[in-house]
Amino acid sequence: MSQCLCDQKRTLKIMYLPKHFHTDDQPQIQAFLQQNYFGLLLSSKPELLYSPLPFLFDWQEQRLTAYCHLARNNPQLKQLDQQQVQVVIMGPHAFVAADCYDEAHAVSTWNYSLVELKGTAFTLSTEQTLDLVRRQEGFSAPDLQQAAEYQQKLVHAICGVRIDVSSWLGKMKLSQNKSAAQRQKVGDYLQATEQPQSVWQLMQQLKLYHADGAHP
């Protein structure tokens, strides 16, 4: 798990990971990735680049393969084939107030969860990309059927990527280093205060959508 992705100019290193927040348990990682599959694809040759993308994860016993697709005019695509890459998938996160800990010198913190994957990327052919698009669509919107003609046009604008994952690592910073009583207070606090923002709420905030159906 201490593997680095390196070249002479750039280095992608493993995250800071205190022991009590570490997990490499496969069932836990697998369950996390079933619920959270949007993240960053990072590559480092010849320069550090990243793209925010939805991923499709395929588990075969203890082997994990990740799939995604990029626009063909995305400059990162040129540095992916047969190269080492890193994927970071963020999960739930929330502010935790200092008074949850009942300690004189406690400070407010942030609880969060993420999984880091490392592996080798391979670009896919047009037919493989088309198959990937259909699989991703079937996973996210099984009732949506796009016309075959549209799908054929789509794959000329995008390129699929397969990542053969060589290692995975989870960081679940969820107050594990606190007492059971403190964790109970944290959970109660989050249950009362946590307000995760959804995409439609952000669209509404930016005046791109009106929940009441009114249009300016």
N, C-alpha and C positions, 0 to 999 in steps of 0.2 A: 503493500500500500504506500510505500514511500517513493514510488516511481515518479520521475520527472519527464516532461516532454520538452526536449531541449534542442536548440541549434546554437550557432555561434552568436546570434544576435538576441534571441528571445528565449525565455524559459517560462513554461507553465508549471507551477509547483502545486503541491498538495496544500489544502487549506489548513489553517490553524485549527487544531482539533484536540481539546482536552479529553482525557480518557473517558470521563463520565458522560460525554455527549456523543461518543463514537458508537456506530453500529455498522457491521457488515453482514448482519443476519439476512440471508437470502429471502425468507418468507416476508420479513418486515420491509425489505427494500422492494420486493415485488408488489406488495400491497400498496406501498407508497406511490410507485410509478403507475399503478392502475388508476389512482385518483389524481395524480399530478403529472402532466406530461407536456407542459410548455416550459421552455428553458432556453439557455444560451448554448450555441455551438461555437467553441473556440478553437482556432488553429493558429499556428505560430511560424509558418514558413511561407515566404521570407519575412513576413511581418505579422504582428499580432492582430487578428481580425476576429469578429464575432457576429453572429446573426441570431436574433430571437425567433424561435421556431416551435411549432408543435411536433412532437415525436411519437412514433409508433414503436412499442417495445414487444419483442418476440422472445419468449422464454422457451428454451428446449432443455429441460432438466436443469443442469447447472450452467448452461450457456445462454448468454444474453446477446441479442442483436438489436440495435436501434436503427430506425429508419426516419428520414426526413426528406424534404425537397426544398431547393432554393431556386430563385429566378436565375435564368441563364445569364443575365447581365449582372448578377451579383459577383463582384470581384473575388469574394472568398472562394467561389466555386473552383477557381483556377488553381488553388493551393490545397485541395482536399484529397484528390485521388491518390491512394496508397500512402497517405500521410497520417501521423499520429495527431489525434484530436482529443478534446475534452468537452464534456457536456455537463452543465450544471442545471439541475431541475429544482426550482424553489417550491416549497410547500407553504402551509399556513404560517403566519407570523403575527405577533401582536406585542404592544407595549405592556409592561408590567410595572406598576407603581411601587415605589420603595416601601411604603407602609404595609405591603403584603408580607414583608419579611420580619416585622417586629424586632428590628435590630437598630441599635443607636446609630450606627454608621452605614446603614444600608443605603444603596442608591437605586434609582429606577433602572430597569434593564429591558431587554427585548428578547422575547422567546421566539424561536423560529425553527424551521426544518428545511433540509435540503439533501439532495443526493448528487454526488459527483461521479461521473463515469469517464473512463479513459479507454481508448481503443484506436483501431485503424479504420480510416474511412475509405470507401470505394464509390466512385460515381457509377450510376446505373445507366443502362441503355434506354432508348425511348420506350420500348415495350415493357421493360422492367419498371420504368417510371410510371407508365400508364397503369400497370398492375398495382403499384404502390398507392397511386391516387385513389383507385377504387377501394383498396383496403382501408385507407384513412377515412374516406367518405363513409364506408360501411360501419366503421367504428364510431365515428362522431355523429353521423346522421343516417342511420340505417334505412329510414323511410324516404330519403331523398334520392331520386334517380335522375342523374344528369344524362342528357342525350349523348350517345356515343360519338357523334360528330363533334360536339363541344369538347369532349374529353380528348379527342385526337388533336384538336387545335391547341388545347391547354398544354399538352406535354411538349410541344415545340417551344414553349415559353419557360418551362421549368426543367430541372434535372433532379432526379432522385439520388439519394445518398444512403448507402448502407454502412453502418459502423459496427465492426466486430469488436465487442466490448471485452477488454482484457481485465478490467478491475472495476469494482464499484465500492462506494463508501458513503455512508450516511452520517450527517450531523443533525442530531435532534436536540436542540438546546431548549429543554422543557422543564427547567428547574430541578433536574435530577440531583444536583449538588446541594439541594435544600432539604430540610426535614419534612416528614410527612405532613405535619401541621402547617408548615409554610406552603407546601405544594397545594394543600387544600384551600388555603387563602388565595393563592394565585388562581386556582381554577374557579373559585367563587367570583373573584374580581373579573376575570375574563368573561365569564358567563354573563355578568351584569353589564360589562362595558364594551366588549369587543364588537366592532361594527365593520366587518369586511366590506369593502366597496366592490360592487359588481360592475361589469362593463357597461351595462345600460345606464347605471347611475353616473358613471364618468361621462358618457355621451350626453346625458342630460345636463351635467354641470358645464360642459363645453358648448351647450346650446346646439347640439347636433341631433337631439331627439327630444320629443315632448311626450311625457308619459300620459298626459290627458288627451292626446291626439290633436291638440291645437298646433297650428303652424303660423309663424309670423308672416 
